[in-house]
Amino acid sequence: MNTAAAAATMRLSSPFRGQTILPPRHRVVSSRRGPGRAGLAVSAAAGGSPATVLVTGAGGRTGQIVYKKLKERADQFTARGLVRTEDSKAKIGGGDDVLVGDIRDVASIAAAVEGIDALVILTSGVPKMKPGFDPSKGGRPEFYFEEGSEPEQVDWIGQKNQIDAAKNVGVKQIVLVGSMGGTDLNHPLNKLGNGNILVWKRKAEKYLADSGLPYTIIRAGGLQDKDGGVRELIIGKDDEILKTETKTIARADVAEVCIQALLFEEARFKAFDLASKPEGEGTPTTDFKSVFAQIATRF
């Protein structure tokens, strides 16, 4: 689960995972035209075999949507999921294409990435609320990370393990879903459980950007459990979106951007913040090629 979701559940006000971007502030991207499919970056070209895409964190709320969307596009993709537990596997159908593994275990990841063409990383450390909090008494709840599941272990070492394993098998692209807020060391999310979660997420993002692999880094705003495809997307950089009133996005829209990033060369070697206008304002984004083409930031 993306930590943005955890932050929203905790009722924090801030949403949670160099070069310039045009225009210089955040930009709303909309189109009434459907996206062209002239050049497919990772998915199957005409007459080719569907590309195999592994979704890690496939048991999370956003990961489930990505996995399902890939399954629905079987002409382009062969979906594979990685989850932490048998319960999570059962939650998304329990198929043979869902593997149970631990991203902190190099051997476990090596088995999961064998034969894949692309990797979508949706793993994240998740803080838990300490027991005994009584909202009627005021104050703020306290949080902690379970031993071995701290952000350093999950959001840094676990993601580094995934990137290394993917590089070893020659993947064509990695899509990493991170979080806005990483430019601010004093961001409230870093204080949750003293985990510095955004610091470790940013470290993993930088490692991916320096890996030499084609990548797309999506730093999502506050995640919402709403229908996708009905809003105008906003692209930004360096947490500029957090200074505005439009700093949230539906999980389904994040999931769609993940998949669209696999379709277009314009999405490669790009990093950007992602949010959306409220439903009913503007025109729902459909031309994803143009979305990616406007992005100039590599990190």
Salt bridges, closest charged atoms under 4 A:
ASP97 OD2 - LYS71 NZ 2.69
ASP102 OD1 - ARG104 NE 2.94
ASP117 OD1 - LYS172 NZ 2.90
GLU142 OE1 - LYS130 NZ 3.45
GLU146 OE2 - LYS128 NZ 2.64
ASP155 OD1 - LYS201 NZ 2.90
ASP164 OD2 - LYS160 NZ 3.05
GLU205 OE1 - ARG219 NE 2.69
ASP210 OD2 - LYS206 NZ 2.65
ASP225 OD2 - ARG61 NH1 2.74
ASP225 OD1 - ARG251 NE 2.70
GLU232 OE2 - LYS277 NZ 3.89
ASP238 OD2 - LYS237 NZ 3.33
GLU240 OE2 - ARG25 NH1 3.41
GLU240 OE2 - LYS237 NZ 3.53
ASP253 OD2 - ARG231 NH1 3.79
GLU256 OE1 - LYS69 NZ 2.90
GLU256 OE1 - ARG73 NH2 2.66
GLU265 OE1 - ARG268 NE 3.63
GLU266 OE2 - LYS289 NZ 3.77
GLU279 OE1 - ARG231 NH2 3.64
ASP287 OD2 - ARG33 NH2 2.78
